[in-house]
Amino acid sequence: MIGYFRIVNALYWLALIVWSAALISAGVAAMNVFGTLDAMPLELQRYAAYPVDEHPRLAAGHIMEGVFFLVDVLQFIAAPITVLALIAQFVFFRVPFRRLSNILRAAALVIAAGLFAYHATMVAPEMNRELRLFWSAAEAGRIEEAAEHRRAFNACHPTADAILRLNLLLLLIAAGASAVALTPAPDRRDSFLEPPRLLES
């Protein structure tokens, strides 16, 4: 039974780390890609009919679209594994739910999973649709149409950004609470001090 518990704990920590790392990577990549490309004089032949000063941001958008897709795939895998492993700890291995650390990590993970589900089903599809319509209009030189789709995309962006930031905070809280909840209690019989010899007689 202890062996199975260790396997479940390992899956739990691995999934939680992957989930957290994916969100951190998305933020770091966005800052670097947009910050770097915005300062470069790029000209994209594909968007020759669109104002050239917007080409660096178009290039950054194409790069980050792939990054965010991968991040969502990793979350789609890691989030259910984390939650299922958490449930297994409580149901099959009798981890005490009423401990504050367990309540805190369970609440943080359930909220984070719910926010990701909302992002994946409501926010991301609309953003991706508007982004591709923006790219298509920009490529064809339909400036007004491109601006309209860009505004629609930008309107969704604060929600997506808030979900990412809040989920990262929740996962960090869950990681800290998990470290407390899953660390074995020290055996009181173990001591670095030798017992007094008088007690041996």
C-alpha positions as CSV (number, residue, x, y, z in Angstrom):
1,M,0.0,0.0,0.0
2,I,2.9,2.4,0.8
3,G,4.3,1.7,-2.6
4,Y,1.1,2.8,-4.3
5,F,0.9,5.9,-2.2
6,R,4.4,6.8,-3.3
7,I,3.4,6.4,-6.9
8,V,0.4,8.6,-6.5
9,N,2.4,11.2,-4.7
10,A,5.0,11.2,-7.4
11,L,2.3,11.6,-10.1
12,Y,0.8,14.4,-8.1
13,W,4.0,16.3,-7.7
14,L,5.0,15.8,-11.3
15,A,1.7,17.0,-12.7
16,L,1.7,20.0,-10.3
17,I,5.2,20.9,-11.3
18,V,4.4,20.6,-15.1
19,W,1.3,22.7,-14.7
20,S,3.1,25.4,-12.8
21,A,6.1,25.4,-15.1
22,A,3.8,25.7,-18.1
23,L,2.2,28.9,-16.8
24,I,5.6,30.4,-15.8
25,S,7.0,29.6,-19.2
26,A,4.1,31.3,-20.9
27,G,4.7,34.5,-19.0
28,V,8.4,34.5,-19.5
29,A,8.1,33.7,-23.2
30,A,5.5,36.5,-23.7
31,M,7.7,39.1,-22.0
32,N,10.8,38.2,-24.0
33,V,9.2,37.6,-27.4
34,F,7.1,40.8,-27.5
35,G,9.8,42.8,-25.8
36,T,12.5,41.7,-28.3
37,L,10.5,41.7,-31.5
38,D,8.8,45.1,-30.9
39,A,12.2,46.7,-30.9
40,M,13.3,45.1,-34.2
41,P,12.6,46.6,-37.6
42,L,10.9,43.6,-39.2
43,E,9.0,43.5,-42.5
44,L,6.9,40.5,-43.3
45,Q,6.2,39.9,-47.0
46,R,3.1,37.9,-46.1
47,Y,1.6,41.1,-44.6
48,A,2.9,43.6,-47.2
49,A,-0.6,45.1,-47.4
50,Y,-0.6,45.9,-43.7
51,P,1.2,48.8,-42.0
52,V,4.8,47.8,-41.6
53,D,5.2,49.2,-38.1
54,E,2.8,46.5,-37.0
55,H,4.8,43.7,-38.5
56,P,7.0,43.0,-35.3
57,R,3.8,42.5,-33.2
58,L,2.4,40.2,-35.9
59,A,5.5,38.1,-35.9
60,A,5.5,38.0,-32.1
61,G,1.8,37.0,-32.2
62,H,2.5,34.1,-34.5
63,I,5.3,32.8,-32.2
64,M,3.3,33.1,-29.0
65,E,0.2,31.5,-30.6
66,G,2.2,28.3,-30.8
67,V,3.6,28.7,-27.3
68,F,0.2,29.3,-25.7
69,F,-1.2,26.3,-27.6
70,L,1.5,24.1,-26.1
71,V,0.9,25.6,-22.7
72,D,-2.8,24.7,-22.9
73,V,-2.0,21.2,-24.0
74,L,0.3,20.7,-21.0
75,Q,-2.4,22.1,-18.7
76,F,-5.0,19.9,-20.3
77,I,-2.9,16.9,-19.3
78,A,-1.5,18.1,-16.0
79,A,-4.6,19.6,-14.4
80,P,-6.7,16.4,-14.4
81,I,-3.8,14.3,-13.3
82,T,-3.2,16.7,-10.4
83,V,-6.8,16.7,-9.3
84,L,-7.3,12.9,-9.7
85,A,-4.1,12.2,-7.7
86,L,-5.4,14.6,-5.0
87,I,-8.7,12.8,-4.8
88,A,-6.9,9.4,-4.7
89,Q,-4.8,10.7,-1.7
90,F,-8.0,11.5,0.2
91,V,-10.2,8.5,-0.8
92,F,-7.9,5.6,-1.2
93,F,-5.0,6.5,1.2
94,R,-7.0,8.3,3.9
95,V,-5.0,11.5,3.9
96,P,-6.8,13.6,6.6
97,F,-8.8,16.2,4.7
98,R,-9.6,18.3,7.7
99,R,-6.0,19.5,8.1
100,L,-5.7,23.1,7.2
101,S,-2.9,22.4,4.7
102,N,-5.0,19.8,2.9
103,I,-8.1,22.1,2.8
104,L,-6.0,24.9,1.4
105,R,-4.3,22.8,-1.4
106,A,-7.6,21.2,-2.3
107,A,-9.4,24.5,-2.6
108,A,-6.6,26.1,-4.6
109,L,-6.4,23.2,-7.1
110,V,-10.2,22.9,-7.6
111,I,-10.4,26.6,-8.2
112,A,-7.4,26.5,-10.6
113,A,-8.9,23.6,-12.5
114,G,-12.2,25.3,-12.8
115,L,-10.5,28.5,-14.1
116,F,-8.6,26.5,-16.6
117,A,-11.8,24.8,-17.8
118,Y,-13.4,28.2,-18.3
119,H,-10.4,29.4,-20.2
120,A,-10.2,26.3,-22.4
121,T,-13.9,26.3,-23.2
122,M,-15.0,30.0,-23.2
123,V,-12.0,32.3,-23.5
124,A,-9.4,30.6,-25.6
125,P,-11.6,29.5,-28.5
126,E,-13.0,33.1,-29.0
127,M,-9.5,34.6,-28.8
128,N,-8.1,32.1,-31.3
129,R,-11.0,32.7,-33.7
130,E,-10.5,36.5,-33.5
131,L,-6.8,36.2,-33.8
132,R,-7.0,34.1,-37.0
133,L,-9.6,36.5,-38.5
134,F,-7.3,39.4,-37.7
135,W,-4.4,37.7,-39.4
136,S,-6.5,36.8,-42.5
137,A,-7.8,40.4,-42.8
138,A,-4.3,41.9,-42.3
139,E,-2.8,39.6,-44.9
140,A,-5.5,40.7,-47.4
141,G,-5.0,44.4,-46.6
142,R,-8.5,44.8,-45.1
143,I,-7.4,47.3,-42.5
144,E,-10.7,48.2,-40.9
145,E,-11.8,44.6,-40.7
146,A,-8.4,43.7,-39.2
147,A,-8.8,46.5,-36.6
148,E,-12.2,45.2,-35.6
149,H,-11.0,41.6,-35.0
150,R,-7.9,43.0,-33.2
151,R,-10.2,44.9,-30.8
152,A,-12.3,41.8,-30.2
153,F,-9.1,39.9,-29.4
154,N,-7.8,42.6,-27.1
155,A,-11.1,42.6,-25.3
156,C,-10.6,39.0,-24.3
157,H,-6.9,39.4,-23.4
158,P,-7.4,40.9,-19.9
159,T,-9.5,37.9,-18.9
160,A,-7.0,35.4,-20.2
161,D,-4.1,37.2,-18.5
162,A,-6.0,37.4,-15.2
163,I,-6.8,33.7,-15.3
164,L,-3.1,32.9,-16.0
165,R,-1.8,35.0,-13.2
166,L,-4.5,33.8,-10.7
167,N,-3.9,30.2,-11.6
168,L,-0.1,30.6,-11.1
169,L,-0.7,32.1,-7.7
170,L,-3.2,29.3,-6.8
171,L,-0.7,26.6,-7.9
172,L,2.1,28.2,-5.8
173,I,-0.2,28.2,-2.8
174,A,-1.1,24.5,-3.5
175,A,2.6,23.6,-3.8
176,G,3.4,25.2,-0.5
177,A,0.4,23.6,1.2
178,S,1.3,20.2,-0.4
179,A,4.8,20.4,1.0
180,V,3.3,20.8,4.5
181,A,0.6,18.2,4.0
182,L,2.6,15.5,2.4
183,T,5.9,15.7,4.4
184,P,6.0,12.7,6.8
185,A,5.9,13.6,10.4
186,P,9.2,12.9,12.1
187,D,9.3,9.7,14.2
188,R,9.4,10.9,17.8
189,R,11.4,7.8,18.7
190,D,14.3,9.0,16.5
191,S,16.7,11.4,18.1
192,F,20.2,12.6,17.4
193,L,20.9,12.5,21.1
194,E,21.8,9.2,22.8
195,P,19.4,8.2,25.6
196,P,20.8,8.7,29.1
197,R,22.6,5.6,30.3
198,L,20.7,5.6,33.6
199,L,17.5,4.8,31.6
200,E,19.2,1.7,30.2
201,S,19.6,0.1,33.6
